[in-house]
């Protein structure tokens, strides 16, 4: 954590009094190229020095209206507030630039507008947003030195990794973005990149396009000014998976905090947007109160990582750690072993096991789906205490390889990103595997803990492939008596697979590179 002198390069003025007299007004903001951005402002009429908050809209035609309640609460706390619909969405003019240069310039134009229309001096500036607005907030902060703090909710750090994790196309993300956009006016370039990702063409070009729109690309700019950044993410995020955000979060050197919660994209924050009690939106306000108003409310000393544990519902259990490096305390290695004579499933065990072979048929889906209904439905069910239940006896052992551990003698506190090393030989030129880690009870019913895809490059037919995969990070308590189950199959609706029809993958554990699963605990 940076010292206060570094974290606050501009001194805070004495906080202006909170006031209900911040008239709400609809506004049209002059954006780039003369495009007018639709928005709303809550500006105090007095000339007292005040901090300001700007809220770029999520990826939705609802636009700035998403923030109506949250913006009002900020205004009642003494902030001048401006919420606007990003170009191409709602009633804003222009075309959707998907976080590109036009969006960044629009953010600075919006800030110009708010500062110009505030009667008093603007002391400090915060940018906050949900989903699309969270990425825009980070990008604008990296390019506009007037931004003093960011709250990025359900955000992304590396857009390329979100769309193309381990060389595997994240079709669910792209399809969801197209669906949620509705009749928004996507630019020709945005439409082209989405189409290329779905069709598996021009991938290097799509990744270059995504890199320009990734906060990860501009971490040095954020670090140079030690911009305080608050992240919020869902553990089972299907749109922008947690690992890519954690990569950017860990690269930040200024004041930072990440709130990790049960659910899926935009779920953990939703009640807060409606004005109900909510941990994430409450922390966002505390973040701004600390770094825009200078309040010593403790949010910068509680620990950089605040996580909700699956499945500790009543009461909701949250843990704090000083940093992500302290999230995992130790690692347990479970080696992948072949089935015994009377078993069809392999075994997860402490002793190394090499020399075995397990063939599966590739290119067919199994009931070991990553998320069920994507993107949002499964996440809301998880938040309600109803995570998807899997029957492990329905998973096709012809199309999936399964390894099961012994019943746990005590509750295992899985904390962090499990890592899988697995060697397999495909009969097709390219191949895809999906690794799932489940918590299984004595009746064979399971909940998913985490997963990750992996695609081998061209030229792999008949050649062994050693996949080293970081599964998505998790905070999960596996109860005593339950077992860990690893399932590897080759197809899932969330991803684009590279397996040819009728192919075979022969999984194994060569002596030179034994196959294993590292389970992080803490």
N, C-alpha and C positions, 0 to 999 in steps of 0.2 A: 504494500500500500504506500502511496506517495505521502509525504508529509503535507500538512495543511498549506504550507507556504508554496509547495509545488503544485498541489491540487487546485489551488485557487489563485491563478496568476493575476486575476483582477479582483481587487478587494470588494467585498459585499457592502452595499450601503445598508444602513439600518432598515429593517423590514418595514415596508409601508403597511399601514393598518389594513386588515381584512375588511372588505366592505361588500355589502349586497348591491351597491350602486355601480355595477359594471354592466351597462346596457348591452343587451344582445342585439346584434345587427347583421343582416345578410350583406355580404360584400362580394365584389368582383375584383380579383387581384390581377394586375397586369403581369402576365407571365412572359416567357421567352417568345420571340417572334410575334409579339402582339397578341398571343393567345390569352384569353381571359380565363382565370381559374375561379371556379365557384367556391365560396367559403362563408364562414361566419366568424364574427369577432366579438369578444367580451373585453371591452376596454374601459378602464376606470376613468371618469371625467376629470379627476383632480390631477394636479401636477406633481404629486409625490413620486420620487424615484421608485420604480418597481421592476422586478424580474418579469421575463416574458417566456411563454411556452408556445411553440408552434407544433401542430399536429397534422402531418400529411396522412391522407386517407389510406385505408386498406385497399386490397385488390377487389373492389366491389362497386357496383353501380350505386350503392347507398351513399358512397362517398363520405364527406365530412360528417354527415348525420350520425355516423357510428359513434362519434365522440361527444355528442350533444350533452349528455349527462356528466361525463368526466370533465369536459371543458368548463361546465358550469361550476363544478366543485373546485376546480383550480382557481377560477375567477373569484369565488367566495373566499378563497384563502389569500387573496391579495395579488394574484398574478394577472397580467394582461395576457389574453389567450387568442390565438388565431388557429382555426381548423380549416383545412381546404381539401377539396377533391383533386387528386392528382390528374394531370392532363389525360384526356381521353375517357375519364370516368365521370359518371353523373352528368352534371351540367357544365363541366369544365370543357373548354375548347381544346383543340390539338388532338394528337394521337398518342396512345400509350407507348412510352419509350422503355418500359420495363426496367426502370432504375438507371437509365442511361444519362448522358450529359444534359439533355434537356430537362430531365427531372431534377437533377442536382441544381441547375441554374434556377429552375422554378422555386426551389426551396429558399434560395437566397433572395429571390424577388419577393417571396411571401414574407420573409423576415424584414426586408426593406419596408414593405407596406405596414407591418405592425409597428415598427419603430417610428415611422413617419407619422402615424396616426395616434400614437400615445402622447398625451399632453406632457407627461413628465419624462425624465430620463430613464432609459432602459438600462438597468444595472447589470443583469446577466441574462443569458438566453439558454433555454433548454429545448430540445427536439424530442418528441416521443411519437410512437406509432405502434400499431398492431399489424403483424404480417408484412404486407407490402410497405406500409408506412414505417415499420421498424427498420427495414433495409434502407429506405430513403433517408431516414433520420441519421443513420450511421454514415451514409455516403455524403450527405450534405455537411455533416460535422467534420468529415475529413477534408472537405474542400473550402469550408467557410470558417475562418478563424474566430468569428464572433460567437460561435456555438460553444457553450461552456459545459454542457452535460447532455447525456442521451439516455433515454429509457427505451429499449428495443424489445418488444413483446412478441413472442412466437416468431422469432426472427431467423435470418440466415447469415452465415459468415462467408461461406464459399458456395456460390450458386452453381458453379460447375460440378462440384462434388454432390450437391443436392440432385442434380439432373443425371449424373454419370458416375455413380459410386462404384469403385473397383471395376471400371470399364463396363458397367452394366447400366443400361438406359432405365431411368426412373419414369416409366410411362405413366404411373399413377399421378405423379406430380404434374406433369405437363397436361395430362387430360383434365385434372382437377382445375388447374389455372385457366384453361380454355373454357371449362364449364362455368366456373364462378364469374368469369369476366362478363358472361352474358352478351349483351349487345354493345359492350364497350368498343371504342374505336381503336383497335390494335394497329400499330404501325405496320407497314409492309415488312420491315425487317423483323419485328417481333413475330409476326405470323410465319415468316419464312423459317426462323430458327425453331419455333415450336414444331412446324411441319417436318423439318429435317431430323429433329430428335425422335419424333414418332416413326419416321420412315427409315431411321438408321443410315442417314447419309450426311456428308459434310460435317462430321462430328468435330474435327479440329476447329472448324470455323465457328461452330456453335459454342465450343468451350472458350474460344477467344472472346466471343460476344458476352458470355457469362462472366468471364474474368473481369471485364470492365465494369460489371455490375455487382461485384463482390466486395464487401467491406474488407475481407482478407487482403485484397490487393492494396489497400490504403492504410494498413495498420501503422506504418511508419509515420504517416501524417497525424494520426490520432495520438500516437505515443510521443511525438515531438512536443505536443502541447499538453500531454497528460490528461486528455479529456476523460472525465469520469463516465463510465459506461455501465449501465445495468442491463443484463440480459434476462429474458424469461423464456423457458423452453419446456415442452412436454416430453416425457420419457418416450412415449410411443408415437412421437411425431412422425407422420407419414409424408408430409409435404417437404419439410426441411429437417431431415433427421439430425439427432442431437450431436453426433460426432463432428460434423462440419462446423457447427456453431462453437463447440468446445475448442476446436483448433484455433479459431479466431480469438475467442475469449482468453485462452492461455497465452496468446501472443501479445495481448494488451499489457502495458506496463504502468498505466495510470490507475487511479482508483476504479475498482470494478467489483461486480457482484453478479452471480447467476442464480436465479430461482428456477429449480427444476421440479415439475409437478406431474402428477398422474393425469393421463389424458392424451389428447391428440391436438392438432393444430387449432389455435385460437380458443380452445375449450377452457383452459384454466383461468383465462382472463375475463370470460364472457359475462359472468354475473357482475363483475366490477364495472364493466362498461355500462351496465344498466343501473348502477348506483347502489347495488347491494354490497354487503361486506365481502371483501375479496382480498386474499393475501397478496396477489401479484400487483394489482392496481394500487393497493395500499403501500406496497414497497416502492412503486414508481413515484408516488407522491412524496414519500419520505426521502427518496433519492434526490428529488429536486429541492425539497426543503433544506436538505443538507448542503447541496453544492450550488444552489442559486440564492438561497436565503442565508446560508451560513449556520443553520440550526444544528446544534450538537445532539442529534437524536439517536446516535449509536449505530446507524445502518452501515457506516463505514468501518466499524470495529467489531461487528458481530461475526465476521467470517465471510470470505469471498463466495462460499458455496452454501446455499440453503436448498435442501432437497426434501421432497416428499417421498415416503417409502411405500412401495407396493407390497402388500395390500393392507396396510394398517389404516383402516377407515375410522374406527370409533375409539378415541378421537383421532383425527388426522394426525399422523406422526410426521414431523419435519425434523431434519437434522442439519446442523451447521458444521462446516469444516473451515479451517483457516485458508485453505487453498485447494485447487483441484488435485495437486500432488499429494495431499493428505487424505483424499477421498478413499483411496485404496491403501490398506495397511499391509496386506500380504497377498501372495498369489499361490493358489493350490493347483498343481498340475494333475490333470486326469488324462491318462493315456487311452487311446482308442484301441480296443482289442477285438479280435474276431469272435463271432458267435461260438458257443460251445456246441456239443453234439446234439443236445436236445433244445437248442434255442435258435430262433431266427434273427434275434437282435444281437448286435455287438455289445460290448461292455465298456463302461468308463471305469478305469481302475488306476491305482497308484503305480503299479509295476509297469515298466515299458513292455510293449508288445509289437513285434515286427514280423514281416514275412507273410502276412495274411492278405487275402484278396476278397473283395465283396463287389460283385457286378450288379448294376442297376440299369434299367432301361431309361433313357433320357427323353426329354421332350414332352412328358405327360405330367399334368398337375396332380397333386395329392391333396388330402384334406388338411395338411399342415400349412395352411395359408398364413401369410404374414399378419394380415390385419382384418380379414373378413370384409366388412363394408368399409370402403375408403371414401373420402378421407376423414370425415368428421364423426360419423355415426358411432363407430366402435369406441372412439375416445370419450364421447359423452356417456356411453354405457359404463366404461371404466370409472369415470368420475362418480357415477351413481352407485358404485359398488357392485357392478354386474359385468366383470370382464368376460370376454368370450371364453367359453369352455370347449375344449377339444377332447374328443374320444380317441385315445392313441391307438386303439385296436382297429380303427378305420383307416389308418395311414397305410397305403399300399407299400408292402415291403418289396414289391417288384420294381416300383418307381422311386423308392426312397431307401436310404440306408439309415438305420436307427441304432443308437448306442444308449444304454441305460446304466446309471450308476446304482450303487447299493442304497438302501434306505438310510437317510441321514440320522446320525445318533443325536444331533442337536440342531437347532435352527441355524442355518447358514445365512449370514448377512452378506449377500452379493453386492459389492459396491465398485462400480467402474465398468470398463469395457473388456469383456472376455475376448480372448484371442484364440483362434483356431488355426492349427497347421494341419493340412490334409493333402496327401498325394493321391492323384487319380490319373488314369489313362483313358482319354476319350477316343471313340472311333470316328469322330467328326472333326473337321478342320478347326472349328471354334466350339467352345463349350461354356455353359453357365451352370453354376450351382448356387443354391440358396441354403444357407445354414440357419437353423432355428434352434434355440435353446428353450426347453420347456421345464416347468415345475409340475411333476406328476404325483397324484395322490395314490393311495393303496388300491383304489378302484380303477385306476387307469385313466382318470380324468385329469386334464392338464390345463394350465394357463401359460401363455407365452411370456417369457422373460425378455428376450431380445432376439435379434436376427441380423443377417447381413448377406448381400449377394456378392458373387465373384464371377467374372467372365475372363476366360483365357484368350490371349490374342490368336490371330490366324496362324496356321501351321502346326496345330497341336495334334492332328490325327495320328494315333499310334505312339505318341510321345508322352512320357509322364509329365504331369503338371503338378508343381508343389504350390498350393495356395496358402498364403499367410494372410489371414483375414482378421481385422478388428471388428467384432460385432458391436452394435450400437450400445453405448453406455447405459447402465441401469442402476437403480437402487431397489433391491428386491430381497425380501426375507423369505427364504425357502424353509417351510416348517419342518420340525422334527418328524421323522417317519416318511417324509416325501422323498422323491428321487429326482435327480437331474436327468433329463433326456435330451440328447442331441439328435436332430433329424436333418439329413441332407437330401434335398431333392433337386430338381432341375428346372422347375417352372413355377411362376406365381403371377397372378394378375397385376401386381404392383410393378413388375419389371418386364423388360424386353429380354427374352432369352436368345442365345446364339446356337442352341442345339439343333442339329439336323434331325429330320424325322427318322425314327427307327434306330437311333444310335444307342450306343452302350457306353457307360462310364464304369470303369473298374477301379474301385477305391482300394487303397492299400496303405501299408506303412513300411517303406523300405528301411533297412538298417541304417543307411546314411542319413535319412531324414524321417525319423519316426513321427507318426501322426498323433497329435495331442490337443487337448483343450485346456487353456489356462483360465482358471476362474478367480477373479479378483474378489477379495473379501475385506471387510473392515468393520 
